[in-house]
Amino acid sequence: MPDNFVRAYGAQCRVTRGSMSLPWGDRVLSVWWGCAMRKLNRKAGTHRTRRVVLAGVLSGALVVVGCDGGGDGSERSAKRGDTTCDGRLEGTTDITVWFHAGPSGELDTLRGQVKDFNAGQKDVRVELITLPEARPYDELVVSAAASGELPDLLDFDGPNLYNYAWSGKLKPIDSCVPEAVKADLLPSIRKQGTYEGRLWGVGTFDSGLGLYVRPSVLKQAGIRVPSGPDDAWTATELTGILRKLRKEGYERPLDLRLNYALSGQEWNTYGFAPAVWSAGGDLIDPRDLRTAEGFLNGPGAVGAMTTLQNWVKEGLVDPNKDDKAFTSGRSPVSWVGHWTYPEFSKAFPDDVKIVPLPDFGKGTVTGMGSWQWGVTAAAVDGDAVWRFLAHLLKPREVLRMSRANGAIPATDSAIELSPRFAEGGAERLFIEQLKSGVARPRSQTPAYPAVSGAFSRAFAEIMLDRAPVKAALDKAVRRIDKDLADHQGYPSAGP
């Protein structure tokens, strides 16, 4: 049973055996879930009345309620075709917010933001509910949607947005987000939050991916240090660099964070889809998103994954079982994301630099995307939800969260206040990549869970089990194409 779920409701619900089951098969957690939902319904207050009545009328279906038109909000709604917000609040409204139980710094910060928001105004009261991260969290969302029990505001891992929007779990929010706020968002945030030409989600932070290197080690070995995306190492050049570093005494000079790389883990897709893209391959046909055949198992993808596997076979990659390949000094090159900068720079003060991922033939490409916020289909008052979300997007609040989790501020106004990411800052490369198009979103398709799951399994087979590359990718293609067929290609009209 997830600890955060127990802490949230342990004092309020008794564990009893029951016949209800959820996808992961934990019968005790199932009872906790039902009990928690009853508590939420009882605690929600008068703002839930309209939803409950409507849900009864519609026989428990998900309720999608539009707001009345009028004012600037209605003009935006008319242009974008959504009525989530109309720019008006009527009386005091309570809203519920779900948040994944991630790093304690994130949760503590959000709790503080909720407390400050509730104390600073009387129009909207926010109730924060924390639920477990990783796969069970997504399953909780799916189960809540099926039973009509979604919160008003939901956070979720960015690539899941496309499936949530397609399946009706979210409302579009173009009518909520003013143009000035959109303009302040990083282009990567807007891109990740867009599906079928409409905005469905926004995040308060983004992510960065690159190679962390120790300049002193490279200099001593006579190895050049790239200055930016335009002069990234090629994959062939990096192979030679790793061999040279081995001769310098670093037995396994490259850290690929293989300790993250279990089958099914999102790290495999987030971290290494960029290698496939850089080689000219893709996880799925980017034009119509109807097949992975010829893209995930084409020459580009096979070539990139073969190069990665060869580094492992040659013994150039540290297995990193202790999670200290870089900080212990064993590996002076680490392929990883923004979250390691504080740890790495503490281990080697003034001797850590972030450089672009290698170019596998079509230019360097990197990852992007992180947790986002979306207004759910169950939200009755979109303006109330937006009022809180707008608070989280204030420069001070964006920076507050970025300082807590080390992530990249999602707005230009917050970036200007952050020395690490501003011009000349130690992590400025991440901003350059997100703004220049070097960073790419993961496949923007409702099939993404299946796409990522298939690629992640293939990556683990190739890198950990050393399976034949083409065969592993062919198997991944079959899994993806079967999911696409099972869902009739995910028609834009929805399920």
C-alpha positions as CSV (number, residue, x, y, z in Angstrom):
1,M,0.0,0.0,0.0
2,P,1.6,3.3,-1.0
3,D,2.8,5.2,2.1
4,N,1.5,8.6,1.0
5,F,-2.0,7.1,0.5
6,V,-1.9,5.6,4.0
7,R,-0.6,8.9,5.5
8,A,-3.3,10.9,3.7
9,Y,-6.2,8.7,4.9
10,G,-4.9,6.4,7.6
11,A,-6.6,8.4,10.4
12,Q,-9.9,8.6,8.5
13,C,-10.5,5.2,6.9
14,R,-10.5,1.7,8.3
15,V,-9.0,-1.1,6.3
16,T,-11.6,-3.8,5.6
17,R,-11.5,-6.7,3.2
18,G,-13.7,-6.4,0.2
19,S,-14.2,-7.7,-3.3
20,M,-13.4,-4.5,-5.2
21,S,-10.2,-4.7,-7.3
22,L,-8.1,-2.2,-9.2
23,P,-5.7,-2.9,-12.1
24,W,-2.7,-3.6,-9.9
25,G,-4.5,-6.2,-7.9
26,D,-3.9,-4.8,-4.4
27,R,-7.2,-5.6,-2.6
28,V,-6.3,-3.6,0.5
29,L,-5.4,-0.6,-1.6
30,S,-8.7,-1.0,-3.4
31,V,-10.6,-0.6,-0.2
32,W,-8.5,2.4,0.7
33,W,-9.3,3.9,-2.7
34,G,-13.0,3.5,-2.2
35,C,-12.8,4.9,1.3
36,A,-10.7,7.8,0.2
37,M,-13.2,8.6,-2.5
38,R,-16.1,8.6,0.0
39,K,-14.1,11.0,2.2
40,L,-13.4,13.3,-0.7
41,N,-17.0,13.4,-1.6
42,R,-18.0,14.2,2.0
43,K,-15.3,16.8,2.4
44,A,-15.7,18.5,-0.9
45,G,-18.5,20.9,0.2
46,T,-21.1,22.7,-1.7
47,H,-19.1,23.1,-4.9
48,R,-19.6,19.4,-5.5
49,T,-23.4,19.6,-5.6
50,R,-23.7,20.4,-9.2
51,R,-21.3,17.6,-10.2
52,V,-23.0,15.0,-8.1
53,V,-26.5,15.9,-9.5
54,L,-25.3,15.9,-13.0
55,A,-23.4,12.7,-12.6
56,G,-26.6,11.0,-11.4
57,V,-28.5,12.3,-14.4
58,L,-25.9,11.0,-16.7
59,S,-25.7,7.6,-15.0
60,G,-22.2,8.0,-13.6
61,A,-20.6,9.1,-16.8
62,L,-17.8,11.6,-16.8
63,V,-19.3,15.1,-16.6
64,V,-18.0,17.7,-19.1
65,V,-19.7,21.0,-18.1
66,G,-19.0,24.2,-20.0
67,C,-19.1,27.7,-18.5
68,D,-21.4,30.5,-19.7
69,G,-19.9,32.8,-22.3
70,G,-19.2,36.4,-21.9
71,G,-16.3,38.9,-21.7
72,D,-12.8,38.3,-22.9
73,G,-13.1,34.6,-21.9
74,S,-15.9,33.9,-24.2
75,E,-14.1,35.5,-27.1
76,R,-11.2,33.2,-26.5
77,S,-13.6,30.2,-26.1
78,A,-15.2,31.0,-29.4
79,K,-11.9,31.2,-31.1
80,R,-10.6,27.9,-29.7
81,G,-13.9,26.0,-29.4
82,D,-13.8,25.4,-25.7
83,T,-15.8,26.8,-22.8
84,T,-13.7,25.7,-19.9
85,C,-13.3,29.2,-18.7
86,D,-15.5,32.3,-19.1
87,G,-13.5,34.7,-16.8
88,R,-16.1,34.7,-14.0
89,L,-16.2,33.3,-10.5
90,E,-19.4,33.0,-8.6
91,G,-19.1,32.9,-4.8
92,T,-16.5,30.8,-3.0
93,T,-15.5,27.6,-4.7
94,D,-13.7,24.6,-3.3
95,I,-11.4,22.6,-5.7
96,T,-9.5,19.4,-5.3
97,V,-6.0,19.0,-6.6
98,W,-4.1,15.7,-7.1
99,F,-0.4,15.6,-7.0
100,H,2.0,12.7,-7.4
101,A,4.1,11.7,-4.4
102,G,7.4,12.7,-5.9
103,P,10.5,14.1,-4.2
104,S,9.8,15.6,-0.8
105,G,11.0,19.0,-1.9
106,E,8.3,19.2,-4.6
107,L,5.5,18.1,-2.2
108,D,6.6,20.4,0.6
109,T,6.8,23.3,-1.8
110,L,3.4,22.7,-3.3
111,R,1.9,22.4,0.2
112,G,3.4,25.8,1.0
113,Q,2.0,27.2,-2.3
114,V,-1.5,25.9,-1.5
115,K,-1.3,27.3,2.0
116,D,-0.3,30.7,0.8
117,F,-2.9,30.8,-2.0
118,N,-5.7,29.8,0.4
119,A,-4.6,32.5,2.9
120,G,-4.2,35.2,0.3
121,Q,-7.8,35.2,-1.1
122,K,-11.3,34.0,-0.4
123,D,-12.7,33.1,-3.8
124,V,-11.1,29.7,-4.2
125,R,-10.2,27.1,-1.6
126,V,-7.7,24.4,-2.7
127,E,-7.6,20.9,-1.1
128,L,-4.4,19.0,-2.0
129,I,-4.4,15.2,-2.2
130,T,-1.2,13.4,-2.8
131,L,-1.2,10.0,-4.5
132,P,1.7,7.6,-5.4
133,E,4.0,8.3,-8.3
134,A,4.9,6.0,-11.2
135,R,2.6,3.4,-12.8
136,P,0.1,3.1,-10.0
137,Y,-0.6,6.8,-10.1
138,D,-1.7,6.6,-13.8
139,E,-3.9,3.6,-12.9
140,L,-5.5,5.6,-10.1
141,V,-6.3,8.3,-12.7
142,V,-7.8,5.8,-15.1
143,S,-9.9,4.2,-12.4
144,A,-11.1,7.6,-11.1
145,A,-12.1,8.7,-14.6
146,A,-14.0,5.5,-15.1
147,S,-16.0,6.1,-11.9
148,G,-16.4,9.8,-12.4
149,E,-14.2,10.7,-9.4
150,L,-11.4,12.8,-11.0
151,P,-10.3,15.9,-9.1
152,D,-10.7,19.4,-10.5
153,L,-6.9,19.8,-11.2
154,L,-4.6,16.9,-12.0
155,D,-0.9,16.7,-12.4
156,F,0.5,14.0,-14.7
157,D,3.7,13.1,-16.6
158,G,3.6,15.2,-19.7
159,P,3.5,12.5,-22.4
160,N,0.3,11.1,-20.9
161,L,-1.5,14.3,-21.9
162,Y,-2.2,13.1,-25.4
163,N,-4.0,9.9,-24.2
164,Y,-5.8,11.8,-21.4
165,A,-7.0,14.4,-23.9
166,W,-8.0,11.9,-26.5
167,S,-10.0,9.8,-24.0
168,G,-11.9,12.7,-22.5
169,K,-10.2,12.9,-19.1
170,L,-9.1,16.6,-19.7
171,K,-10.7,19.8,-20.9
172,P,-8.9,22.2,-23.3
173,I,-7.7,25.3,-21.6
174,D,-7.2,27.9,-24.3
175,S,-10.1,29.8,-22.9
176,C,-8.4,29.9,-19.5
177,V,-4.8,30.9,-20.4
178,P,-4.3,34.6,-21.3
179,E,-2.1,35.2,-24.3
180,A,0.5,37.0,-22.2
181,V,0.9,33.9,-20.0
182,K,1.2,31.7,-23.1
183,A,3.9,34.0,-24.5
184,D,5.9,33.7,-21.2
185,L,5.9,29.9,-21.3
186,L,8.9,28.2,-22.8
187,P,8.0,26.9,-26.3
188,S,8.7,23.4,-25.1
189,I,6.0,23.8,-22.5
190,R,3.5,25.0,-25.0
191,K,4.4,22.2,-27.4
192,Q,4.2,19.5,-24.8
193,G,0.8,20.8,-23.7
194,T,-0.7,20.9,-27.2
195,Y,-2.8,18.1,-28.8
196,E,-4.8,18.4,-32.0
197,G,-4.1,22.1,-32.1
198,R,-5.5,22.9,-28.7
199,L,-3.8,23.5,-25.3
200,W,-4.7,20.9,-22.7
201,G,-2.0,21.3,-20.1
202,V,0.8,23.5,-18.7
203,G,3.7,22.8,-16.4
204,T,5.6,25.0,-14.0
205,F,8.9,23.3,-14.9
206,D,10.6,21.5,-17.7
207,S,13.5,19.0,-18.0
208,G,16.9,19.0,-19.5
209,L,19.1,16.2,-20.8
210,G,22.8,16.2,-21.7
211,L,26.3,14.9,-21.1
212,Y,27.9,15.9,-17.8
213,V,31.7,16.0,-18.2
214,R,34.7,16.9,-16.0
215,P,36.6,19.5,-18.1
216,S,39.8,18.9,-16.1
217,V,39.9,15.3,-17.1
218,L,39.1,16.0,-20.7
219,K,41.8,18.7,-20.9
220,Q,44.4,16.5,-19.4
221,A,43.6,13.9,-22.1
222,G,43.7,16.4,-24.9
223,I,40.0,16.1,-25.6
224,R,38.0,19.1,-26.8
225,V,34.9,20.2,-24.8
226,P,31.9,21.2,-27.0
227,S,30.7,24.7,-26.5
228,G,27.1,24.1,-27.6
229,P,24.7,22.2,-29.9
230,D,26.5,23.4,-33.1
231,D,29.7,21.5,-32.2
232,A,28.4,18.5,-30.3
233,W,30.6,15.4,-30.4
234,T,29.5,12.9,-33.1
235,A,28.7,9.4,-31.8
236,T,31.9,8.2,-33.6
237,E,33.9,10.9,-32.0
238,L,32.5,10.0,-28.6
239,T,33.5,6.3,-29.1
240,G,37.1,7.4,-29.7
241,I,36.9,9.7,-26.6
242,L,35.7,6.9,-24.4
243,R,38.5,4.6,-25.6
244,K,41.1,7.4,-25.0
245,L,39.7,7.9,-21.4
246,R,40.1,4.2,-20.8
247,K,43.8,4.5,-21.7
248,E,44.0,7.4,-19.2
249,G,42.9,5.0,-16.4
250,Y,39.1,5.3,-16.5
251,E,38.1,1.7,-17.0
252,R,34.4,2.4,-17.7
253,P,34.4,6.1,-18.6
254,L,30.7,6.4,-19.5
255,D,27.7,6.5,-17.2
256,L,24.4,5.8,-19.0
257,R,22.4,5.6,-15.8
258,L,21.7,1.9,-16.5
259,N,20.6,1.6,-12.9
260,Y,17.5,3.4,-14.1
261,A,17.0,1.1,-17.1
262,L,14.7,-1.7,-15.9
263,S,12.2,-2.9,-18.5
264,G,9.2,-0.5,-18.7
265,Q,10.9,2.4,-17.0
266,E,10.3,5.8,-18.6
267,W,14.0,6.7,-18.3
268,N,14.7,4.4,-21.2
269,T,12.4,6.4,-23.5
270,Y,13.2,9.8,-22.2
271,G,16.9,9.3,-22.1
272,F,17.5,7.4,-25.4
273,A,14.7,8.2,-27.8
274,P,16.9,11.3,-28.6
275,A,19.6,8.9,-30.0
276,V,17.1,7.3,-32.3
277,W,15.8,10.8,-33.4
278,S,19.4,12.0,-33.9
279,A,20.1,9.0,-36.2
280,G,17.0,9.8,-38.4
281,G,14.8,7.2,-36.8
282,D,11.6,7.6,-34.7
283,L,9.5,5.6,-32.3
284,I,6.4,5.9,-34.6
285,D,5.6,7.4,-38.0
286,P,5.7,11.2,-37.1
287,R,3.4,12.1,-40.0
288,D,0.2,10.1,-39.3
289,L,1.2,8.2,-36.1
290,R,-0.4,5.0,-37.5
291,T,2.6,2.6,-37.5
292,A,6.1,2.1,-36.0
293,E,7.1,-0.1,-38.9
294,G,10.1,1.3,-40.7
295,F,10.8,3.9,-38.1
296,L,11.6,2.2,-34.8
297,N,13.1,-0.7,-36.7
298,G,14.5,1.3,-39.6
299,P,18.2,1.9,-40.3
300,G,18.5,5.0,-38.2
301,A,17.0,3.4,-35.0
302,V,18.9,0.2,-35.5
303,G,22.2,2.1,-36.1
304,A,21.8,4.3,-33.0
305,M,20.9,1.4,-30.7
306,T,23.7,-0.7,-32.1
307,T,26.2,2.0,-31.2
308,L,24.8,2.2,-27.7
309,Q,25.0,-1.6,-27.3
310,N,28.5,-1.7,-28.7
311,W,29.6,0.7,-25.9
312,V,28.3,-1.8,-23.4
313,K,29.8,-4.8,-25.2
314,E,33.2,-3.0,-25.3
315,G,33.0,-2.5,-21.5
316,L,33.0,1.3,-21.8
317,V,29.8,1.8,-19.8
318,D,29.7,1.6,-16.0
319,P,26.7,-0.4,-14.7
320,N,26.4,2.2,-12.0
321,K,24.9,-0.3,-9.5
322,D,25.8,2.1,-6.6
323,D,24.5,5.2,-8.4
324,K,27.9,6.8,-7.9
325,A,29.7,6.2,-11.3
326,F,30.2,10.0,-11.8
327,T,30.4,11.2,-8.2
328,S,33.0,8.6,-7.2
329,G,35.2,9.6,-10.1
330,R,34.9,6.3,-12.0
331,S,33.1,7.8,-15.0
332,P,34.0,11.3,-16.2
333,V,31.1,11.4,-18.7
334,S,27.5,10.9,-17.6
335,W,24.4,10.8,-19.9
336,V,21.7,12.1,-17.6
337,G,19.3,14.9,-16.8
338,H,19.1,18.2,-15.0
339,W,18.3,16.6,-11.6
340,T,21.9,15.4,-11.0
341,Y,23.5,18.9,-11.3
342,P,23.4,19.7,-7.6
343,E,24.9,16.3,-6.7
344,F,27.6,16.4,-9.4
345,S,28.7,19.9,-8.8
346,K,28.9,19.3,-5.1
347,A,31.2,16.3,-5.8
348,F,33.4,18.3,-8.2
349,P,33.1,22.0,-7.5
350,D,34.0,24.1,-10.6
351,D,34.8,20.9,-12.5
352,V,31.4,20.0,-14.1
353,K,30.2,21.1,-17.4
354,I,27.0,20.1,-19.4
355,V,27.5,19.5,-23.1
356,P,25.0,18.3,-25.7
357,L,24.2,14.7,-26.4
358,P,26.2,13.2,-29.3
359,D,25.2,13.6,-32.9
360,F,24.3,10.2,-34.4
361,G,24.1,11.6,-37.9
362,K,21.3,14.1,-38.2
363,G,22.3,16.6,-35.5
364,T,22.2,16.5,-31.7
365,V,18.8,16.0,-30.2
366,T,17.7,16.0,-26.6
367,G,14.7,15.2,-24.5
368,M,12.2,17.5,-22.8
369,G,9.0,17.4,-20.9
370,S,8.0,16.8,-17.3
371,W,4.9,16.9,-15.1
372,Q,2.1,19.1,-16.2
373,W,-1.2,20.4,-14.8
374,G,-4.5,19.8,-16.6
375,V,-8.2,20.7,-15.9
376,T,-10.1,17.5,-15.7
377,A,-13.4,16.7,-17.4
378,A,-14.9,16.5,-13.9
379,A,-14.1,20.1,-13.1
380,V,-17.3,22.2,-12.9
381,D,-15.7,25.7,-12.5
382,G,-12.7,26.0,-14.8
383,D,-12.2,29.6,-13.8
384,A,-11.7,28.6,-10.1
385,V,-9.1,26.0,-11.2
386,W,-7.3,28.4,-13.4
387,R,-7.2,31.0,-10.6
388,F,-5.0,28.5,-8.6
389,L,-3.0,27.4,-11.7
390,A,-2.3,31.1,-12.5
391,H,-0.9,31.5,-9.0
392,L,1.5,28.6,-9.6
393,L,2.7,30.2,-12.8
394,K,3.7,33.5,-11.2
395,P,7.5,34.0,-11.6
396,R,8.1,33.8,-7.9
397,E,6.2,30.5,-7.6
398,V,7.8,29.0,-10.7
399,L,11.2,29.8,-9.2
400,R,10.1,28.5,-5.8
401,M,9.3,25.0,-7.3
402,S,12.4,25.0,-9.5
403,R,14.6,25.6,-6.5
404,A,13.0,22.8,-4.7
405,N,13.3,20.1,-7.4
406,G,16.3,21.5,-9.5
407,A,14.1,21.5,-12.7
408,I,14.1,24.1,-15.4
409,P,11.7,27.1,-14.8
410,A,8.9,27.0,-17.3
411,T,8.6,30.7,-18.0
412,D,11.0,33.3,-19.3
413,S,10.2,35.7,-16.4
414,A,11.3,33.0,-13.9
415,I,14.4,32.1,-15.9
416,E,15.6,35.7,-15.7
417,L,15.5,35.4,-11.9
418,S,17.5,32.2,-11.8
419,P,21.3,32.5,-12.0
420,R,21.8,28.8,-12.9
421,F,19.7,29.1,-16.1
422,A,20.2,32.8,-17.1
423,E,22.8,33.8,-19.6
424,G,26.2,32.5,-18.5
425,G,24.7,30.2,-15.9
426,A,26.0,26.7,-15.4
427,E,22.8,25.1,-16.7
428,R,22.1,27.5,-19.5
429,L,22.5,24.8,-22.2
430,F,19.2,23.3,-21.1
431,I,17.4,26.6,-21.9
432,E,19.2,26.9,-25.3
433,Q,18.1,23.4,-26.2
434,L,14.5,23.9,-25.2
435,K,14.2,27.2,-27.1
436,S,16.1,26.2,-30.2
437,G,14.3,23.1,-31.2
438,V,17.2,20.8,-30.2
439,A,14.8,19.4,-27.6
440,R,12.0,17.2,-28.9
441,P,8.8,16.1,-27.1
442,R,8.2,12.4,-26.8
443,S,5.7,11.0,-29.4
444,Q,2.6,13.2,-29.3
445,T,0.0,10.4,-29.7
446,P,-2.7,8.8,-27.5
447,A,-0.7,5.6,-28.1
448,Y,2.2,7.0,-26.2
449,P,1.9,4.6,-23.2
450,A,2.1,1.7,-25.6
451,V,4.9,3.3,-27.6
452,S,7.0,4.1,-24.5
453,G,6.4,0.7,-22.9
454,A,7.5,-1.2,-26.1
455,F,10.6,0.9,-26.6
456,S,11.5,0.7,-22.9
457,R,11.3,-3.0,-23.0
458,A,13.4,-3.2,-26.2
459,F,16.0,-0.9,-24.7
460,A,16.4,-3.0,-21.6
461,E,16.7,-6.2,-23.7
462,I,19.3,-4.5,-25.9
463,M,21.4,-2.9,-23.2
464,L,21.0,-5.2,-20.3
465,D,20.4,-8.6,-21.9
466,R,22.4,-7.7,-25.1
467,A,19.7,-9.1,-27.3
468,P,20.1,-8.7,-31.1
469,V,19.2,-5.1,-31.9
470,K,17.0,-5.5,-34.9
471,A,15.0,-8.4,-33.4
472,A,14.3,-6.5,-30.2
473,L,13.1,-3.4,-32.2
474,D,11.0,-5.6,-34.5
475,K,9.3,-7.0,-31.4
476,A,8.7,-3.5,-30.1
477,V,7.2,-2.5,-33.5
478,R,4.8,-5.4,-33.3
479,R,3.6,-4.4,-29.8
480,I,3.0,-0.8,-30.9
481,D,1.2,-1.7,-34.1
482,K,-1.0,-4.1,-32.2
483,D,-2.0,-1.4,-29.8
484,L,-2.7,0.9,-32.7
485,A,-4.9,-1.7,-34.3
486,D,-6.7,-2.5,-31.1
487,H,-7.7,1.2,-30.9
488,Q,-8.5,1.7,-34.5
489,G,-5.5,4.0,-34.9
490,Y,-6.8,6.3,-32.1
491,P,-9.3,8.3,-34.2
492,S,-9.3,12.0,-33.5
493,A,-13.0,11.8,-32.4
494,G,-11.9,9.8,-29.4
495,P,-12.7,6.3,-28.2
